Amino acid sequence: MDKHRGSPKKDWERQLRVVVRRGVRWSAPVLLFVFIFVLTTPVSDVPSIVTVRARHAQEIVDTLRAALPIPNDVQIALVIYQPLVFTVEPMDPRKDHFRLSMEIGFLLMLDDDELRAALAHELGHVWIYTHHPYLQTERLANNIGLRLANRDSFERLYHKLWAYEGTTGVPIDELLGPREESSTPATPASGAAP
């Protein structure tokens, strides 16, 4: 007589083998699904690049609001698609709270200086909303934004925006005004009096 034949351990092993053989048909797809789900689920402790950029953008907005000064609350909202790419709008009739929507694809294309220029432009719109809402123009928003970011950043921003949208844009001077001449003295021509 086989001494292992009636043991509970061997019976359990035999039953497990039968279940496994029968279950292979349905368990492989289930295991594959679980495996893929686990791999595609983000780890909550590790922020994504989008989350990091959004937090950074919110920090820039808060710093720029203080510099203008704009006491109104402005919160960043990330969106998949926004016809205007970046836009700001009041969230209440009193214009105490604003939502600044940013299209994620374009946000990820910008370096810090370009992001600062984009946010300065949108905060220019907030300033206009709260001071002279009837004067809302791109040029005025840029004039206000130019207090907070340099012109070169604005120019790079617009060129990236037009490439992103697949448009040709407009003459940059129409958006930013004429470039001011350098305040450094010109070098006198040879033989000219200083």
Rosetta blueprint (number, residue, H / E / L):
1 M L
2 D L
3 K L
4 H L
5 R L
6 G L
7 S L
8 P H
9 K H
10 K H
11 D H
12 W H
13 E H
14 R H
15 Q H
16 L H
17 R H
18 V H
19 V H
20 V H
21 R H
22 R H
23 G H
24 V H
25 R H
26 W H
27 S H
28 A H
29 P H
30 V H
31 L H
32 L H
33 F H
34 V H
35 F H
36 I H
37 F H
38 V H
39 L H
40 T H
41 T L
42 P L
43 V L
44 S L
45 D L
46 V L
47 P L
48 S L
49 I H
50 V H
51 T H
52 V H
53 R H
54 A H
55 R H
56 H H
57 A H
58 Q H
59 E H
60 I H
61 V H
62 D H
63 T H
64 L H
65 R H
66 A H
67 A H
68 L L
69 P L
70 I L
71 P L
72 N L
73 D E
74 V E
75 Q E
76 I E
77 A E
78 L E
79 V E
80 I L
81 Y L
82 Q L
83 P L
84 L L
85 V L
86 F E
87 T E
88 V E
89 E E
90 P E
91 M L
92 D L
93 P L
94 R L
95 K L
96 D L
97 H E
98 F E
99 R E
100 L E
101 S E
102 M E
103 E E
104 I H
105 G H
106 F H
107 L H
108 L L
109 M L
110 L L
111 D L
112 D H
113 D H
114 E H
115 L H
116 R H
117 A H
118 A H
119 L H
120 A H
121 H H
122 E H
123 L H
124 G H
125 H H
126 V H
127 W H
128 I H
129 Y H
130 T H
131 H H
132 H L
133 P H
134 Y H
135 L H
136 Q L
137 T L
138 E H
139 R H
140 L H
141 A H
142 N H
143 N H
144 I H
145 G H
146 L L
147 R L
148 L L
149 A L
150 N L
151 R H
152 D H
153 S H
154 F H
155 E H
156 R H
157 L H
158 Y H
159 H H
160 K H
161 L H
162 W H
163 A H
164 Y H
165 E H
166 G L
167 T L
168 T L
169 G L
170 V L
171 P L
172 I H
173 D H
174 E H
175 L H
176 L H
177 G L
178 P L
179 R L
180 E L
181 E L
182 S L
183 S L
184 T L
185 P L
186 A L
187 T L
188 P L
189 A L
190 S L
191 G L
192 A L
193 A L
194 P L
